[in-house]
Amino acid sequence: MAINFDNFFNSQSKKSKMGDFQDLEHLDGISVSTTSAKLYNNSRDDVVMFYFRKGANHASVYTQSKIVSENIKWNLLLKKKRISALIVNARNANAFTGKKGFQGLKEIADEASIQLSEKQKQDEEKPTKVKSNEILFGCTGTIGEEYPTKKIKESIPELVKKIKYTQNKYIWMKAALGIMTTDLKPKLAMEECKIGNTNIKIFGIAKGSGMIFPNMATTLGYIFTDANLTPSILQKLLKKNIETTFNAISCDGDTSTNDMVSIFSTGTARNSEIKNINDSKIKDFDIALHSVLLNLAKRIAADGEGASKFITVEVFNSKTFGDAKKIAFSIANSALVKTAIAGEDPNWGRVIMAIGKSDVDLNLNKLSIKFGSIRIIEKGQLVSTYNEEEVSEYMKNENIEISVDLSAGKKSFVAYTMDLTKKYIEINANYRT
């Protein structure tokens, strides 16, 4: 699949929140470069490198699948608190490739170590040696195919040659496009905030369209900040904010072997030291990080394979957070609910079905359901003013909201998904061919 900027500009034309893009520009301490390793049958960018010239603190969360890709195995073995680079390739997941796939990463890391160490000598007053165990990997694409070690390794000199220490929106857009697989739109987000009195930037890119269902964090997401934060603080912030962002989306109910979300802190903003996640000086950063993660997560759900509708499922006044989450995803993952929405059919009975199969204890006399602002069920009964034509008209919208009030407590959860269309079947029936 060829990727070009038409995808980006076309997506801007849609009058929906998911069609609005933010311009990511310069962030100190990072270089972004892209190239084509000819992993596809065209010249699209398919390998992206993020280089941290002074190193970066980092934290990641990974898939909980029992079968994981070789790059995740590699990343989990790294003990370095600061890393020098992240290399991401599309087209090949490097999953179920065994020792050969893992060895391929080592060869690429060794080549990157040599090339980046030489770059240090050229550009830095006090150059340091970049070690292979300071390089993180992200892989996405087809599972079980031989990892293209030679092609990616040979692309490293070109990636290093393209290193520039000032970014612009064009470079970030190329990076977001470069990590895409079946995605139709690049996914970028940013926020600005403060830690104490210091101005901070948070940039993020992500990819994901199919094989999307939360089980730690879904798909690939990379967050970059100039904040000065320790790996421990980064890990706690990431784990805290994943649950209601990347762990709140589903496209098809399938968890990838390659899921990873990482955050990188260059420290160039030189904010005051943060020793505790509850420090009031980090509150603004915490909120901004959640906003970036949620923005990216929503974009993934909205760009689900074959999607024509973006669906928000909110369950509130639940006895427990877990109960709210179970019901939200029972609805969001229901093929019957998703196909009804694709067909713009106001079949609220399928929502009832999905709630009932969630294995959550309910008091039906307190259950209420709305589609958008339209009341469907109130206190366990169909409302007397129910008008199917009104609901049918609502179902024509691009954004569909389903809200469920359990009236059992004060906990809530919001899930984000998309409809299930004929296009989804076409994409996945022909994924490799």
N, C-alpha and C positions, 0 to 999 in steps of 0.2 A: 504494500500500500504506500503510494507516494504521499508525502506530507509537504505542504507548502503554506504560505501565509494566507492563502485564500480561506483556509479553515478558520483562521483567527478573525479575519475581517468579516466573513460571513456570520460568524457567531456574534459579532458585535451588533449586527443589524437586528437581532431579536430583541423585542421589548420585554425582556425578563431579567431578573436579577442575575441569572446565570450567564447572561450575554454581556455583562459589564465587566471590563477588565481594568486592573490597576497597572500603572506603569512602574515597574521595578527599575531603579536606576543604579546609582553607585552605593556600594557598601564596603567600607574599609576592611582590608585584610584578606580579601578573596579575589580570585581570578576564575572566570568561567570560560571554557573553550569547548568547541564542538567540532566534530569531523565525521566523514563517512568512511567506515571500514568496509563498505560494500557488503554488509550483512544482509541487506535486501537486494532485490534485483533492480536497483536503481541507485542514484547517488544521494539519497536523502541522508541527513545527519543521523547517525545511529549510535555514536559513542560520545559521552559528555564527561568532561573532567572539571571538578571544582578543586582548585589548588589554594591552600592556605599558606602564604609565604612565610608567616611567623608561627604557623601551627594554629590549631583550634581545639578547644575543649569540645567534647561531644557526648551525646547520649542517644541510645536507640531503643526501640521496642520492635520485636520481631514476631512473625507468625507463630502460632501455637500448634500448627499442623505437625503431625508425627513424621511427615516426610518433608524435609526442608532442602532448599537449594544449597549448592556448594558454597556460594558467596556468603550465605548466612552462617554456615559452619566456619568459614574463614573469619568473618567479622567477630563471631563469638569467641574465637581464640585470641584475638588481639587484646593485649593487656595495657597498651599505651593509653595514658590519660589524655594525651594530645595527639592529634593526627595531622598529616600533611596534605592528604588528598582523598577525594571520593571519586571513583570512576564508575560510571553507569553505562551499561549497554542495553540496547533494545534487541528485539528479534529472537534472542535465545535466553531461556530461563536459567541455564546451567543447573538444572534440577534433574535428578535421576541420571547423572553423568558419572558418578562415582569418583574414584581416585584421579582419573584423567581430568575430570572437570576441575577438581581442587588444584591439581598440579598446574593446570592452565592459569589459574589465578596467581599462583606463585610466580610463574614465568612473567606474567604481565606486571605484577608488582615489582619484580626485580628490574625489569626494563624501565618502569616508571621511576624507581629509585635512582637508577643511573642518570636518566634524563633530567629529573628534577634537581638532583645534586649538582649537576653541571649548570643548571639554570640559577641555582643559588650562588655559585661562583661568579656568574656573570652579573647578577643584579644586586647582591647584598654586600654590605661592608664587612659584615661578619658572617660569612656563609656557614651553613650547617649541612651535614650529610642527611639526606632524606632516606630513611630506612624503609624496607619493604613492609615491615610490620606497622608502619604508620599510614598505610593506605587501606581505605575501606572500599567495598564493592557493592554495587547494586546491579542486579540482573533481572530482565523481564522479557517474556516472549514464550516460545514453545518449550514445553517440558519434554525431556527425553532425547533431544537431538544433540549430537556431538557439539561440544563447546568450541566456537571458532577462535581458539587461542591465537593462532598465527595472525589472522586478520586484525584482531584487536591489538595484539602486541606491536604489529607494524604501524598501527595508527598512533601510538604514543608519541613518537617524535613530532608528528604534526600537531597534536594537542598541545605539547609543550611549546612549540614554535608560535602558536596562536595566543599564548598567555599575554594578557594585558591587565594592568593593575587598576584600570578604571572601566567600570561596566556602564552599559546603557540599556534601555528597554529592548533594543534589537538583540543584544547578546542574551539577555534573560529569556526572550521569546524563543530564540534558537535552542536554548537548553531545554525549555519546556516542550518544544516540538520534538527534540532529539530523543527524549525518553518515552515517547508515545508508542503504543502498539495499535490496538483497535480503536483507540480514542479518536474522536472527531475534532476535539477542541483542546488546545493547551490549557493548563490550569496553573494560574499564578495568583498570589495574594500578598498583601503587605499591610503593615501597621506601623505607626510611629507612636512612641510612648516615652515615659521617663522612668529612670531608676534614681530615686532621690531627686537631684536637680539636673541630672545628666540626660540629654536627649539620646534616645535609643531607636534603632531601626530593626524591624523583623520582616524578612522576606521569606516567601515560601513558593515551591513549585511541587507539582504532584502529577502522577499518571494513574489511570485506572478507568476501566470501562466494562470489563467482564471478569468473571471469577472473583466477584466482590461480595464478601460477607464478613463482618467483623469477628475477629477472634484474637484480639490484642489491638491491632491496627491493620487497616486494610490497604492493599496495593503499595505503591511507592510514594513516599512523601518526604521532602527534604526542606528543613527550615534553617535559615541562616540569620544570625544576629551579630551586631557589633558589641553587644553587651559583654561585660566581664563577669562570667558566672562559672562556678566550678562544675565539673562533671556530675557531682552528687546533686547539686541544686537543679541542674538541667534534667537529670533523670527523674527527680521527684516532680518537677513541673510538667514534664512530658507525660508521665504516667497518670498524673492527676487530670490532665486535660484531654487525654485520648478517649476516655470512656464516653463522653457526650459529644464527640466530634467524629473521628475516624471509626470509632466503635459504635457509631449510631447510624451507619449507612449499610445498605445492602442493595445489590443489583440482581443477583441470581441465587443467593444462598450458598455460594461456594467459596471456601477459604483457600487462598493461594498458598503454594509452597514457598513463595518469595516475598511475602509481605514484610515491609520494613518502613518505619518512620523514624527519621533521625533529626536531631537538632545540633547545630554547630555554632559555637560562640568564639568569635575572633578576639574579643577583649579589647578592641581598639577604641571603644568609647570611654574606657577608663573610669567607669562609674565606681562608687564606693563599694567596698567589699560586702557581699551578702553571705552570711553564715547560716541563715535559717530560712526555710521556705515561708515561714510565717512573718518574716520581717516586713513591716508596713511599707518599706521603700520599694518592695518588689510587687506590690499589689497591682499597680498599673501595668507592669510587664506581664503579669499572670493573665490579666484580662485581655491584653492585646494578643498574647500567644494563643489563647483560646479562640479569639476572633479569626486569626489567620488559619488555624487548624480547621475550624468549622467552615470557613469560606471554601477552603480546598476540598473538604469532605463533601460539601453540597455540590460542588462542581463535578465531582466524580459520579455522584448519584444521578445528577441531571444529564450526564453524558454517558449513561449506561448503554450498553450495546442495543441499538435499535430503538432507543427511547423516544417517545413523542410527548410524554408527560413527566413532570417532576412532582413527586408525591411526598407530602409531609404527614406523618402519623403521630399524633400527640395523645398520650394517655396520661391523665392527671387525676388527682385526688385518689391515688392508690394507697393501699396499706403499706406496701414496701416498694423500694426502687426496683427490686428484682421482678416483682409482679408487673409493674408498669412496663419494664423492658420486655418481658416475655410476651405480653399482649401486643405491644407495638410491633415487635418483629413477627409475631404470628400473622398479623395483618400484612405487614410490609413484604413478607416472604411468600405469601399465598399466591400461587399461580392463578387461582380463580379470581381473586381480588384484582390482581395486576392485569389480567386479560379483560376483565369487565371494564376497567378504567381505560384500557387501550381502545376498546370498542365504544367508549363513552356511554356505557350502560349503567344507569343508576341502581345497580343491584346491591342494595345495602344488606340484603340477606347474606351475601358472602362475607361481609364484615362481621356479622353476627356469628357466622360459622367459625371464622378465624379466632374470634374472641373465645368462643366455647371450647375450641381444641387446644387452647394455650395451657390448660391444666392449672389455672388460677381459680381459687375459690371466689365466687361472685355472689352478690345480692342483686338479683335481676330487678328487684323493685326500685333499685337506686341507679340503674344503668341508663346513661344518656349518650346519644351519638349525634354528631353534626357533620355534614359535608359543607366545608366553608362556613358560612354563617347560617346555613339552613338547618333547622332542627329536624331530625329524623325520628329518633327515639328519645322519649323522656319518661323517666321512672319506669323503665322496662316496657313501655307501650309505644306503638306508633302514634305520633302526634296527630291530633284530629285535623290539623290544617295541612297535613302532608299533601304536596302537589308534585306528582312525578314529572310533569312537564318542566317545572321550575328546577328540579334536580337534574333533569336531562340537559337543560341549557347550561347549568353549572359545569357539567362533565365535559363540555367542549373547551374549557379553559386549559391552558398549557400547564398551569400550576394547580394541583389538586390537594386540598387539605382535609384530612379526616381526623376528627377529635373524639375521644372517648372519655367520658367522665364516670369514674367508678363510685364516687362518693363514699369512699372507704377509708380515706386517710389524707395525707398531705404530700405524698411523694409523686413524682412525675418522670416521664421519659419521652423524648422525641426521636423518632426514627425517620430516616430519609431514604427514599427509593425511587424507582421509575416503573413505568408500565411494561408489560410483556407483549411485544408485537411480533408479527411475522418476520420483520427484519432481524430480530434477535436470532431466530432460528436459522435464517439465511446466513448470517455472519458466522455462527458457530458450526453450521453444517459444512461450511467451506473454509474454515479457519486456516487449515494447512495447505489447501489446494487453491 
